[in-house]
Amino acid sequence: MSEPNNLPQAISHKKLNNLLLHAQKESHSSDDNNSINLEKIEFDELINNWEIVTKDVIKTISKRNKNLLKDKSSNSLMALGAMEVHLNLALQALNAFNKESQD
């Protein structure tokens, strides 16, 4: 520790604020970037899996398989139809999200 101590004993609040205002911003560390990239990869994978499963569910509902719908009330069938509509809307929303992400 042969370096001379050039730090002042005291600093005014005004001078400290001035230094903070003119200080250079720190760049993000590579750990932060790696964490963000990992989160994005995990999110993309989750969304892709959801899209595949959702399309399979819609396909199955669209087939109107009598064995699956047997013994269901009219309210249950209407609820299933509403679910199909909502899943289609969700897929459209995902497509819009993906389209904007590519731009």
N, C-alpha and C positions, 0 to 999 in steps of 0.2 A: 504494500500500500504506500508506495512512494509518490503517488499522484497528489498534487496539491489540491486542497479542498477549496474549490471555486464557488461553492454554494453560499449564497448570502445568509446571514443570520436571521433576517426577517424580510418579508415582502408585503407590500401593501395590497389590500383587497383590489384596488383599482388596477394595479400592475398585474396581479394574478389573473384577473378577468381579461385584461388585454392579451396576456400570453395565451390563455385558453381560446380566445377568439381567433387568434392567428396561428394556432398550432395545426400541424398537418394531421390529417385523419390517418388512423392506422388501417392498414389493409387487413382483410380477413385472413385468418390463419388457414392453412391447408386442412387442418382438422375440421374446421367449420364447413369448408367447401365439401369435404368428403362426407360429412354428416348430412348435408343438404342433398348431395347427389344420391346417397344411399336412401334417404327418405323418398326422393323422387322416383327412384327405381322401384322401391317397394310399393309406392302408390300406383305407379303405372302397371305393375304386375297385378295388383289387387283389382284395379279397374278392368284390366283385360280379362281376368278370370270372371269377374262379375258380369261382363258383357257376354261372354260365352255361355255362362249358366243361365242368364236372363233370356237369351235367344232360344236356348233349349226349352225353358219353361214355356215361353210363348208358343213355340212350335207344338209342344205337347198339348197346351190348352186349345190351340187352333184345330187340332185333329178331332176334338170333341169325342174322344174315346168313350164309348158307352159304358165300358167296365169301370172307368174312373169316375164317371158322373152318376152311376147307378145309386139309387137311394139318397140322392141329394135333394134338398128342398129347392123351391124356386128362388128363395132368398139366397141360398148358397150359390146357386148358378149365376144369379145377378152379381153377387160379390166376386165370383171368379171372373166374370166378364169385366167388371170394373178394375180388377187387378190387372187383367190383360191390357186394358187401356192405359193404366198408369205405368206399367212396365214399358209399353211402347213409347210413351211420353218421356220416360227416363232415358231410354235409348236415344231419342231425338236430342235430348239435352246433352247427353254424353257426346254425340256427334258434333253438336255446336261447340262444346268445350274443346274437343280435339281439333276442330277446324280452326278455332281462334288460336290454339296453342301452336299450330303449324305456321300461322301467318307471321 
